[in-house]
Amino acid sequence: MSHPVVTAQPAETVAAAAERMRDNKVGSVVIVDHDSRAIGILTERDMIRLAAAGSDASTAKVSEWMTADPDTIAPDVEARAAFASLAERGYRHIPVAEGHKLVGIVSMRDLLRVAMIQPADAQAHEVPKGLEGVVVADTTVGDVRGLEGFYHYRQYNAVDLAKTRPIEDVWQLMFDGSLPTTIAEREAFAADIAPRRVIPAAVADVLPEIARAGEVFVPFDGLRTALSQFAATLGFRPSHDIDHETLRENAMSTCAVVPTLICALWRLRRGLEPIAPRDDLAYAANYLYMMLGEVPAPEHAAGVEKYLISTVDHGFNASTFTARVITSTGADLGAAVVGGIGALSGPLHGGAPSRALQMLDEIGTADRAEPWLRSAVERGDRLMGFGHRVYKTDDPRSLMLREVADSLGGEKMELARHIEATAVRVLDELKPGRRLYTNVEFYAGIVMDRCGIPRELFTPTFGASRVIGWCAHILEQAADNRLIRPSAQYVGPPPPQPVPPITN
Ligand SMILES: CC(C)(COP(=O)(O)OP(=O)(O)OC[C@H]1O[C@@H](n2cnc3c(N)ncnc32)[C@H](O)[C@@H]1OP(=O)(O)O)[C@@H](O)C(=O)NCCC(=O)NCCS
């Protein structure tokens, strides 16, 4: 546990408590009375609630925003039990009290430090299946706060960025840690991207072959293959052997070429010529142009751009984690990105938006929604576009994309809203307490469909933005690397057993 504890008085202002948290680099303060009794806890989450409510931290009192009568644990509780207690209740910190007296505070981070020095078999029981809630790294790229329905890139609300900045600015923020502050800076970044959009000849040569593969064309699989060729062509070297600048160069080239590769592969498969990128078009407009052959309507480019920005990064999701694990081995950036694509391709991660739209088509009309959804959930099926590992409230990306979809209009929107409301009600009834709402995928499909993106390109489009997030994480992982190598608990027949002889 940490000791002494950073504390505050109930009558202090939230701003004063926040300053103390910042000075001491902690994520919470314990509120104590005159007898040093813990009477509340104020965390970063409370600060977000306060900001979201539009309150002024310099006048708001700690007592109004703290969680009163917090759960505490005794100092002699085992680390494993303390971990379980934090994970189960979704806390990051828990005060330690001896009788009434506050003696320390224990955080997820403290407990994970303990876990690291325990033998592997002792830890194996502690880690929840699917690593839910387990903190595996420090990051400054961004985070998701599931209980508040909030996520951020660096220190900015991601939804605010999507509403106010072009994707190139967000890209720069993710790679370099700050937004461009002048038009000249923005233009310099765009000028750096433009030539990198062009597919190198050695890659262009193999694209027709890749696009022909398979009876059913899966463009995201094609992208995976093409990117391997791209990384080899550009001579990407192990991240272990190169400096930050070179790795960043690799990242810039990869993120810039992905949209061009997606469009080229898709067109080739359809017997069409690939369309070269246009330097005078911004990211999203150029993407739609290379795909459909026409400069898109501004509202379509804007809708797609908002979607792209909203999906650049999202905490330690499966594909980001995969990219970081691969980078932790010192492998090259191409390997990490290709691994990320593999993880994102699954329907439980990035493969859902076309399935969500497929569900809308199958339901067809509003009157069929309730029986269709009910029988799907009763059968044990997952409703695509609903539920999230981290969000237990509305997914902020879904709320923003619903707004975008509303503004774009179209006949699917009314049905979608009806299905959303019905599904949330049905899930609440049949899966009580699971807190299942729409996730990013539900309205993403509707926005992309409305902007002319064919369904088979939904997941690759997600990949085109997420590759920026992966690369930001790859750069961060490589800058302060340690091999990520967890343990598993063996649950098979007890070893060692004699190796049986072969019989006829
Ligand atoms: C996103 C997702 C994989 C998160 O999974 P998770 O955190 O591992 O959640 P769990 O699988 O533990 O689900 C918890 C419970 O909610 C139910 N549930 C979760 N999502 C559900 C969904 N979309 N439809 C119906 N039930 C769902 C599960 O069946 C489970 O019920 P149980 O307790 O009776 O077994 C999951 O919600 C899902 O499969 N959603 C549909 C696919 C999708 O939209 N993917 C895009 C993600 S951005």
The ligand as an SDF file (V2000), in Angstrom:
LIG
                    3D

 48 50  0  0  0  0  0  0  0  0999 V2000
  -18.1100   -6.5970  -27.3760 C   0  0  0  0  0  0  0  0  0  0  0  0
  -18.2040   -7.9150  -26.6100 C   0  0  0  0  0  0  0  0  0  0  0  0
  -17.2910   -8.9350  -27.2800 C   0  0  0  0  0  0  0  0  0  0  0  0
  -17.7240   -7.6960  -25.1520 C   0  0  0  0  0  0  0  0  0  0  0  0
  -17.6660   -8.9470  -24.5670 O   0  0  0  0  0  0  0  0  0  0  0  0
  -17.3410   -9.2510  -23.0300 P   0  0  0  0  0  0  0  0  0  0  0  0
  -16.9110   -8.0330  -22.3140 O   0  0  0  0  0  0  0  0  0  0  0  0
  -16.4360  -10.4120  -23.0240 O   0  0  0  0  0  0  0  0  0  0  0  0
  -18.7720   -9.5950  -22.4810 O   0  0  0  0  0  0  0  0  0  0  0  0
  -19.2580  -11.0330  -22.1020 P   0  0  0  0  0  0  0  0  0  0  0  0
  -19.0460  -11.9310  -23.2740 O   0  0  0  0  0  0  0  0  0  0  0  0
  -18.6310  -11.3970  -20.8020 O   0  0  0  0  0  0  0  0  0  0  0  0
  -20.8050  -10.7920  -21.9220 O   0  0  0  0  0  0  0  0  0  0  0  0
  -21.4310  -10.5670  -20.6790 C   0  0  0  0  0  0  0  0  0  0  0  0
  -22.8660  -11.0130  -20.8000 C   0  0  0  0  0  0  0  0  0  0  0  0
  -23.5700  -10.1370  -21.6740 O   0  0  0  0  0  0  0  0  0  0  0  0
  -24.0620  -10.8700  -22.7990 C   0  0  0  0  0  0  0  0  0  0  0  0
  -23.8120  -10.0920  -24.0000 N   0  0  0  0  0  0  0  0  0  0  0  0
  -22.7420   -9.3050  -24.2590 C   0  0  0  0  0  0  0  0  0  0  0  0
  -22.8760   -8.7240  -25.4460 N   0  0  0  0  0  0  0  0  0  0  0  0
  -24.0420   -9.1630  -25.9620 C   0  0  0  0  0  0  0  0  0  0  0  0
  -24.7070   -8.9120  -27.1740 C   0  0  0  0  0  0  0  0  0  0  0  0
  -24.2160   -8.1040  -28.0970 N   0  0  0  0  0  0  0  0  0  0  0  0
  -25.8840   -9.5220  -27.3940 N   0  0  0  0  0  0  0  0  0  0  0  0
  -26.4140  -10.3500  -26.4660 C   0  0  0  0  0  0  0  0  0  0  0  0
  -25.8230  -10.6120  -25.2850 N   0  0  0  0  0  0  0  0  0  0  0  0
  -24.6500  -10.0270  -25.0400 C   0  0  0  0  0  0  0  0  0  0  0  0
  -23.2770  -12.1700  -22.8400 C   0  0  0  0  0  0  0  0  0  0  0  0
  -24.0090  -13.1850  -23.4520 O   0  0  0  0  0  0  0  0  0  0  0  0
  -23.0360  -12.4160  -21.3840 C   0  0  0  0  0  0  0  0  0  0  0  0
  -24.2070  -12.9570  -20.8410 O   0  0  0  0  0  0  0  0  0  0  0  0
  -24.1340  -14.1160  -19.7120 P   0  0  0  0  0  0  0  0  0  0  0  0
  -23.6350  -13.3900  -18.4860 O   0  0  0  0  0  0  0  0  0  0  0  0
  -25.5350  -14.5880  -19.6170 O   0  0  0  0  0  0  0  0  0  0  0  0
  -23.1640  -15.1540  -20.1990 O   0  0  0  0  0  0  0  0  0  0  0  0
  -19.6560   -8.4280  -26.5860 C   0  0  0  0  0  0  0  0  0  0  0  0
  -20.4890   -7.4740  -25.9900 O   0  0  0  0  0  0  0  0  0  0  0  0
  -20.1660   -8.8230  -27.9720 C   0  0  0  0  0  0  0  0  0  0  0  0
  -19.9690   -9.9580  -28.3940 O   0  0  0  0  0  0  0  0  0  0  0  0
  -20.8680   -7.8730  -28.7060 N   0  0  0  0  0  0  0  0  0  0  0  0
  -21.3360   -8.1670  -30.0380 C   0  0  0  0  0  0  0  0  0  0  0  0
  -20.2330   -7.9680  -31.0550 C   0  0  0  0  0  0  0  0  0  0  0  0
  -19.8830   -6.5160  -31.2650 C   0  0  0  0  0  0  0  0  0  0  0  0
  -20.7280   -5.6500  -31.3130 O   0  0  0  0  0  0  0  0  0  0  0  0
  -18.5620   -6.2540  -31.3990 N   0  0  0  0  0  0  0  0  0  0  0  0
  -18.0270   -4.9410  -31.5880 C   0  0  0  0  0  0  0  0  0  0  0  0
  -17.3290   -4.4640  -30.3540 C   0  0  0  0  0  0  0  0  0  0  0  0
  -16.8660   -2.7710  -30.4270 S   0  0  0  0  0  0  0  0  0  0  0  0
  1  2  1  0
  2  3  1  0
  2  4  1  0
  2 36  1  0
  4  5  1  0
  5  6  1  0
  6  7  2  0
  6  8  1  0
  6  9  1  0
  9 10  1  0
 10 11  2  0
 10 12  1  0
 10 13  1  0
 13 14  1  0
 14 15  1  0
 15 16  1  0
 15 30  1  0
 16 17  1  0
 17 18  1  0
 17 28  1  0
 18 19  1  0
 18 27  1  0
 19 20  2  0
 20 21  1  0
 21 22  1  0
 21 27  2  0
 22 23  1  0
 22 24  2  0
 24 25  1  0
 25 26  2  0
 26 27  1  0
 28 29  1  0
 28 30  1  0
 30 31  1  0
 31 32  1  0
 32 33  2  0
 32 34  1  0
 32 35  1  0
 36 37  1  0
 36 38  1  0
 38 39  2  0
 38 40  1  0
 40 41  1  0
 41 42  1  0
 42 43  1  0
 43 44  2  0
 43 45  1  0
 45 46  1  0
 46 47  1  0
 47 48  1  0
M  END
$$$$
